[in-house]
């Protein structure tokens, strides 16, 4: 299930690019629309995208976009998505307390 969510995130980002949507916030809005009602799984997948293994697989793929799933330039999309979904799920106070000061979400990639 979670692998399917991660794949869907990647597919949605690629679809947005193919449609000519380049603004990070607009792409995240598309993601939020696509995953409406499935926020917990979406948030989990975004959190897992902050793992070293995921980053290493991107950097070592050597495939130019769009052959690789997701590239380092997707960092702003993932950061915005992480923040928006975290606030959506837990509230802004909880986000600020647990992430903003630690800047954990800013360290994706």
N, CA and C atoms as an extended XYZ file, in Angstrom:
327
Properties=species:S:1:pos:R:3:atomname:S:1:resname:S:1:resid:I:1 pbc="F F F"
N         0.821       -1.205        0.000 N   UNK     1
C         0.000        0.000        0.000 CA  UNK     1
C         0.862        1.264        0.000 C   UNK     1
N         1.845        1.328        0.905 N   UNK     2
C         2.654        2.540        0.987 CA  UNK     2
C         3.546        2.705       -0.235 C   UNK     2
N         4.027        1.597       -0.807 N   UNK     3
C         4.815        1.700       -2.035 CA  UNK     3
C         3.950        2.254       -3.161 C   UNK     3
N         2.690        1.841       -3.191 N   UNK     4
C         1.773        2.356       -4.212 CA  UNK     4
C         1.560        3.855       -4.038 C   UNK     4
N         1.483        4.309       -2.790 N   UNK     5
C         1.306        5.738       -2.533 CA  UNK     5
C         2.532        6.498       -3.018 C   UNK     5
N         3.724        5.986       -2.689 N   UNK     6
C         4.956        6.645       -3.132 CA  UNK     6
C         5.021        6.702       -4.655 C   UNK     6
N         4.665        5.617       -5.306 N   UNK     7
C         4.653        5.602       -6.769 CA  UNK     7
C         3.644        6.604       -7.310 C   UNK     7
N         2.500        6.718       -6.655 N   UNK     8
C         1.478        7.671       -7.089 CA  UNK     8
C         1.957        9.110       -6.942 C   UNK     8
N         2.722        9.385       -5.890 N   UNK     9
C         3.286       10.724       -5.699 CA  UNK     9
C         4.201       11.059       -6.866 C   UNK     9
N         5.086       10.129       -7.181 N   UNK    10
C         6.028       10.329       -8.281 CA  UNK    10
C         5.276       10.516       -9.595 C   UNK    10
N         4.293        9.662       -9.848 N   UNK    11
C         3.514        9.755      -11.087 CA  UNK    11
C         2.802       11.096      -11.191 C   UNK    11
N         2.263       11.567      -10.080 N   UNK    12
C         1.547       12.841      -10.081 CA  UNK    12
C         2.502       13.994      -10.391 C   UNK    12
N         3.703       13.962       -9.816 N   UNK    13
C         4.697       15.009      -10.086 CA  UNK    13
C         5.062       15.005      -11.573 C   UNK    13
N         5.278       13.820      -12.125 N   UNK    14
C         5.626       13.708      -13.544 CA  UNK    14
C         4.470       14.188      -14.421 C   UNK    14
N         3.233       13.809      -14.060 N   UNK    15
C         2.060       14.261      -14.822 CA  UNK    15
C         1.957       15.782      -14.816 C   UNK    15
N         2.205       16.386      -13.667 N   UNK    16
C         2.145       17.849      -13.574 CA  UNK    16
C         3.173       18.478      -14.507 C   UNK    16
N         4.379       17.929      -14.517 N   UNK    17
C         5.407       18.459      -15.410 CA  UNK    17
C         4.989       18.325      -16.873 C   UNK    17
N         4.412       17.176      -17.200 N   UNK    18
C         3.986       16.953      -18.588 CA  UNK    18
C         2.872       17.917      -18.990 C   UNK    18
N         2.056       18.332      -18.019 N   UNK    19
C         0.988       19.302      -18.282 CA  UNK    19
C         1.527       20.730      -18.308 C   UNK    19
N         2.804       20.895      -17.993 N   UNK    20
C         3.406       22.221      -17.989 CA  UNK    20
C         3.299       22.946      -16.662 C   UNK    20
N         2.837       22.259      -15.617 N   UNK    21
C         2.754       22.871      -14.286 CA  UNK    21
C         4.147       22.814      -13.672 C   UNK    21
N         4.729       23.990      -13.426 N   UNK    22
C         6.099       24.026      -12.920 CA  UNK    22
C         6.199       24.600      -11.512 C   UNK    22
N         5.199       25.367      -11.106 N   UNK    23
C         5.237       25.993       -9.788 CA  UNK    23
C         5.089       24.935       -8.699 C   UNK    23
N         6.020       24.938       -7.745 N   UNK    24
C         6.035       23.921       -6.690 CA  UNK    24
C         4.727       23.878       -5.914 C   UNK    24
N         4.198       25.042       -5.577 N   UNK    25
C         2.967       25.082       -4.778 CA  UNK    25
C         1.770       24.553       -5.560 C   UNK    25
N         1.732       24.823       -6.855 N   UNK    26
C         0.639       24.293       -7.681 CA  UNK    26
C         0.726       22.772       -7.783 C   UNK    26
N         1.938       22.254       -7.875 N   UNK    27
C         2.112       20.799       -7.916 CA  UNK    27
C         1.639       20.181       -6.608 C   UNK    27
N         1.972       20.816       -5.486 N   UNK    28
C         1.519       20.301       -4.191 CA  UNK    28
C         0.001       20.370       -4.092 C   UNK    28
N        -0.599       21.429       -4.618 N   UNK    29
C        -2.066       21.504       -4.634 CA  UNK    29
C        -2.659       20.336       -5.417 C   UNK    29
N        -2.031       19.989       -6.538 N   UNK    30
C        -2.473       18.825       -7.320 CA  UNK    30
C        -2.333       17.546       -6.495 C   UNK    30
N        -1.214       17.421       -5.786 N   UNK    31
C        -1.005       16.239       -4.936 CA  UNK    31
C        -2.074       16.153       -3.861 C   UNK    31
N        -2.376       17.289       -3.224 N   UNK    32
C        -3.365       17.291       -2.148 CA  UNK    32
C        -4.740       16.904       -2.673 C   UNK    32
N        -5.063       17.360       -3.879 N   UNK    33
C        -6.341       16.987       -4.488 CA  UNK    33
C        -6.376       15.490       -4.768 C   UNK    33
N        -5.287       14.985       -5.318 N   UNK    34
C        -5.224       13.566       -5.677 CA  UNK    34
C        -5.323       12.664       -4.446 C   UNK    34
N        -4.718       13.076       -3.337 N   UNK    35
C        -4.672       12.224       -2.153 CA  UNK    35
C        -5.675       12.626       -1.086 C   UNK    35
N        -6.677       13.408       -1.461 N   UNK    36
C        -7.720       13.800       -0.518 CA  UNK    36
C        -8.392       12.550        0.037 C   UNK    36
N        -8.452       12.453        1.342 N   UNK    37
C        -9.038       11.278        1.988 CA  UNK    37
C        -8.014       10.205        2.297 C   UNK    37
N        -6.797       10.391        1.841 N   UNK    38
C        -5.739        9.406        2.073 CA  UNK    38
C        -4.496       10.114        2.622 C   UNK    38
N        -4.724       11.149        3.439 N   UNK    39
C        -3.636       11.998        3.898 CA  UNK    39
C        -2.614       11.269        4.756 C   UNK    39
N        -3.071       10.332        5.585 N   UNK    40
C        -2.127        9.627        6.457 CA  UNK    40
C        -1.097        8.845        5.648 C   UNK    40
N        -1.556        8.118        4.635 N   UNK    41
C        -0.628        7.371        3.789 CA  UNK    41
C         0.275        8.307        3.001 C   UNK    41
N        -0.297        9.417        2.530 N   UNK    42
C         0.502       10.380        1.778 CA  UNK    42
C         1.595       10.952        2.670 C   UNK    42
N         1.224       11.359        3.871 N   UNK    43
C         2.208       11.929        4.791 CA  UNK    43
C         3.300       10.911        5.090 C   UNK    43
N         2.924        9.660        5.329 N   UNK    44
C         3.909        8.619        5.627 CA  UNK    44
C         4.890        8.481        4.463 C   UNK    44
N         4.378        8.479        3.237 N   UNK    45
C         5.251        8.331        2.067 CA  UNK    45
C         6.203        9.513        1.941 C   UNK    45
N         5.698       10.718        2.171 N   UNK    46
C         6.563       11.904        2.116 CA  UNK    46
C         7.644       11.807        3.192 C   UNK    46
N         7.273       11.360        4.386 N   UNK    47
C         8.245       11.196        5.469 CA  UNK    47
C         9.310       10.174        5.081 C   UNK    47
N         8.896        9.080        4.457 N   UNK    48
C         9.859        8.055        4.048 CA  UNK    48
C        10.791        8.560        2.951 C   UNK    48
N        10.335        9.547        2.196 N   UNK    49
C        11.187       10.126        1.157 CA  UNK    49
C        12.315       10.946        1.760 C   UNK    49
N        12.325       11.087        3.065 N   UNK    50
C        13.401       11.791        3.751 CA  UNK    50
C        14.480       10.816        4.216 C   UNK    50
N        14.406        9.578        3.797 N   UNK    51
C        15.397        8.592        4.232 CA  UNK    51
C        16.629        8.627        3.347 C   UNK    51
N        17.748        8.245        3.911 N   UNK    52
C        19.005        8.209        3.166 CA  UNK    52
C        18.945        7.277        1.978 C   UNK    52
N        18.281        6.133        2.145 N   UNK    53
C        18.192        5.171        1.053 CA  UNK    53
C        17.461        5.738       -0.149 C   UNK    53
N        16.409        6.475        0.113 N   UNK    54
C        15.652        7.089       -0.980 CA  UNK    54
C        16.509        8.118       -1.700 C   UNK    54
N        17.200        8.957       -0.932 N   UNK    55
C        18.067        9.974       -1.536 CA  UNK    55
C        19.179        9.324       -2.346 C   UNK    55
N        19.774        8.268       -1.782 N   UNK    56
C        20.873        7.595       -2.483 CA  UNK    56
C        20.397        6.986       -3.793 C   UNK    56
N        19.204        6.422       -3.789 N   UNK    57
C        18.697        5.804       -5.018 CA  UNK    57
C        18.464        6.851       -6.097 C   UNK    57
N        18.077        8.043       -5.708 N   UNK    58
C        17.886        9.118       -6.678 CA  UNK    58
C        19.230        9.549       -7.245 C   UNK    58
N        20.175        9.801       -6.343 N   UNK    59
C        21.458       10.331       -6.785 CA  UNK    59
C        22.257        9.316       -7.585 C   UNK    59
N        22.058        8.040       -7.313 N   UNK    60
C        22.838        7.025       -8.010 CA  UNK    60
C        22.154        6.523       -9.272 C   UNK    60
N        20.922        6.959       -9.513 N   UNK    61
C        20.199        6.423      -10.664 CA  UNK    61
C        20.874        6.807      -11.973 C   UNK    61
N        21.430        8.006      -12.029 N   UNK    62
C        22.099        8.454      -13.236 CA  UNK    62
C        21.170        8.668      -14.413 C   UNK    62
N        19.894        8.503      -14.197 N   UNK    63
C        18.938        8.674      -15.290 CA  UNK    63
C        18.442       10.108      -15.325 C   UNK    63
N        18.473       10.746      -16.487 N   UNK    64
C        17.905       12.080      -16.559 CA  UNK    64
C        16.387       12.001      -16.458 C   UNK    64
N        15.774       13.049      -15.960 N   UNK    65
C        14.322       13.136      -15.946 CA  UNK    65
C        13.853       13.031      -17.389 C   UNK    65
N        12.778       12.331      -17.729 N   UNK    66
C        11.826       11.731      -16.804 CA  UNK    66
C        12.060       10.246      -16.540 C   UNK    66
N        13.198        9.681      -16.947 N   UNK    67
C        13.390        8.245      -16.759 CA  UNK    67
C        13.543        7.867      -15.291 C   UNK    67
N        14.172        8.719      -14.494 N   UNK    68
C        14.257        8.419      -13.068 CA  UNK    68
C        12.947        8.851      -12.420 C   UNK    68
N        12.634        8.259      -11.299 N   UNK    69
C        11.356        8.545      -10.649 CA  UNK    69
C        11.230        9.986      -10.201 C   UNK    69
N        12.214       10.448       -9.468 N   UNK    70
C        12.129       11.775       -8.870 CA  UNK    70
C        13.560       12.253       -8.674 C   UNK    70
N        13.796       13.505       -8.863 N   UNK    71
C        15.161       14.010       -8.846 CA  UNK    71
C        15.335       15.033       -7.732 C   UNK    71
N        16.576       15.435       -7.526 N   UNK    72
C        16.872       16.371       -6.448 CA  UNK    72
C        16.113       17.681       -6.631 C   UNK    72
N        15.845       18.080       -7.865 N   UNK    73
C        15.113       19.332       -8.064 CA  UNK    73
C        13.673       19.249       -7.568 C   UNK    73
N        13.212       18.056       -7.207 N   UNK    74
C        11.880       17.917       -6.616 CA  UNK    74
C        11.878       18.261       -5.131 C   UNK    74
N        13.021       18.579       -4.576 N   UNK    75
C        13.137       18.918       -3.167 CA  UNK    75
C        12.107       19.957       -2.716 C   UNK    75
N        11.949       21.087       -3.408 N   UNK    76
C        10.957       22.068       -2.942 CA  UNK    76
C         9.545       21.506       -2.903 C   UNK    76
N         9.204       20.656       -3.869 N   UNK    77
C         7.872       20.054       -3.888 CA  UNK    77
C         7.674       19.214       -2.637 C   UNK    77
N         8.659       18.378       -2.319 N   UNK    78
C         8.528       17.498       -1.160 CA  UNK    78
C         8.511       18.294        0.136 C   UNK    78
N         9.299       19.364        0.211 N   UNK    79
C         9.300       20.187        1.421 CA  UNK    79
C         7.944       20.856        1.627 C   UNK    79
N         7.411       21.417        0.554 N   UNK    80
C         6.109       22.083        0.657 CA  UNK    80
C         5.024       21.069        1.009 C   UNK    80
N         5.078       19.904        0.350 N   UNK    81
C         4.076       18.869        0.626 CA  UNK    81
C         4.167       18.399        2.068 C   UNK    81
N         5.390       18.180        2.543 N   UNK    82
C         5.589       17.740        3.925 CA  UNK    82
C         4.964       18.747        4.886 C   UNK    82
N         5.265       20.018        4.686 N   UNK    83
C         4.760       21.055        5.587 CA  UNK    83
C         3.235       21.160        5.511 C   UNK    83
N         2.684       21.214        4.293 N   UNK    84
C         1.235       21.390        4.155 CA  UNK    84
C         0.469       20.215        4.745 C   UNK    84
N         0.952       19.010        4.468 N   UNK    85
C         0.238       17.850        4.989 CA  UNK    85
C         0.399       17.724        6.489 C   UNK    85
N         1.558       18.030        7.013 N   UNK    86
C         1.754       17.953        8.459 CA  UNK    86
C         0.814       18.927        9.159 C   UNK    86
N         0.747       20.155        8.653 N   UNK    87
C        -0.153       21.151        9.239 CA  UNK    87
C        -1.604       20.696        9.086 C   UNK    87
N        -1.937       20.139        7.933 N   UNK    88
C        -3.296       19.655        7.682 CA  UNK    88
C        -3.676       18.542        8.661 C   UNK    88
N        -2.731       17.645        8.941 N   UNK    89
C        -3.030       16.504        9.806 CA  UNK    89
C        -2.976       16.843       11.289 C   UNK    89
N        -1.965       17.607       11.687 N   UNK    90
C        -1.714       17.801       13.117 CA  UNK    90
C        -1.900       19.231       13.602 C   UNK    90
N        -1.983       20.185       12.700 N   UNK    91
C        -2.131       21.582       13.089 CA  UNK    91
C        -0.809       22.328       13.054 C   UNK    91
N        -0.917       23.635       12.857 N   UNK    92
C         0.280       24.454       12.697 CA  UNK    92
C         1.119       24.515       13.960 C   UNK    92
N         0.490       24.582       15.142 N   UNK    93
C         1.258       24.636       16.389 CA  UNK    93
C         2.131       23.401       16.551 C   UNK    93
N         1.567       22.249       16.258 N   UNK    94
C         2.320       20.999       16.367 CA  UNK    94
C         3.478       20.981       15.367 C   UNK    94
N         3.239       21.477       14.160 N   UNK    95
C         4.292       21.539       13.149 CA  UNK    95
C         5.434       22.431       13.620 C   UNK    95
N         5.101       23.626       14.093 N   UNK    96
C         6.131       24.572       14.535 CA  UNK    96
C         6.932       23.975       15.683 C   UNK    96
N         6.243       23.375       16.640 N   UNK    97
C         6.916       22.792       17.807 CA  UNK    97
C         7.864       21.665       17.416 C   UNK    97
N         7.439       20.784       16.519 N   UNK    98
C         8.209       19.580       16.232 CA  UNK    98
C         9.122       19.662       15.018 C   UNK    98
N         8.852       20.579       14.115 N   UNK    99
C         9.628       20.588       12.876 CA  UNK    99
C        10.282       21.915       12.552 C   UNK    99
N         9.551       23.013       12.687 N   UNK   100
C        10.098       24.274       12.202 CA  UNK   100
C        11.375       24.661       12.928 C   UNK   100
N        11.393       24.516       14.235 N   UNK   101
C        12.591       24.887       14.986 CA  UNK   101
C        13.740       23.928       14.717 C   UNK   101
N        13.407       22.654       14.517 N   UNK   102
C        14.440       21.658       14.230 CA  UNK   102
C        14.821       21.669       12.758 C   UNK   102
N        13.969       22.271       11.944 N   UNK   103
C        14.174       22.360       10.509 CA  UNK   103
C        14.295       20.995        9.842 C   UNK   103
N        13.718       19.966       10.479 N   UNK   104
C        13.803       18.618        9.905 CA  UNK   104
C        13.219       18.575        8.498 C   UNK   104
N        12.056       19.184        8.307 N   UNK   105
C        11.416       19.104        6.997 CA  UNK   105
C        12.230       19.820        5.934 C   UNK   105
N        13.074       20.757        6.341 N   UNK   106
C        13.900       21.471        5.370 CA  UNK   106
C        15.064       20.616        4.887 C   UNK   106
N        15.332       19.524        5.581 N   UNK   107
C        16.470       18.684        5.229 CA  UNK   107
C        16.120       17.573        4.259 C   UNK   107
N        14.904       17.574        3.728 N   UNK   108
C        14.579       16.569        2.724 CA  UNK   108
C        15.519       16.814        1.557 C   UNK   108
N        16.284       15.815        1.205 N   UNK   109
C        17.381       15.894        0.244 CA  UNK   109
C        18.451       16.805        0.769 C   UNK   109
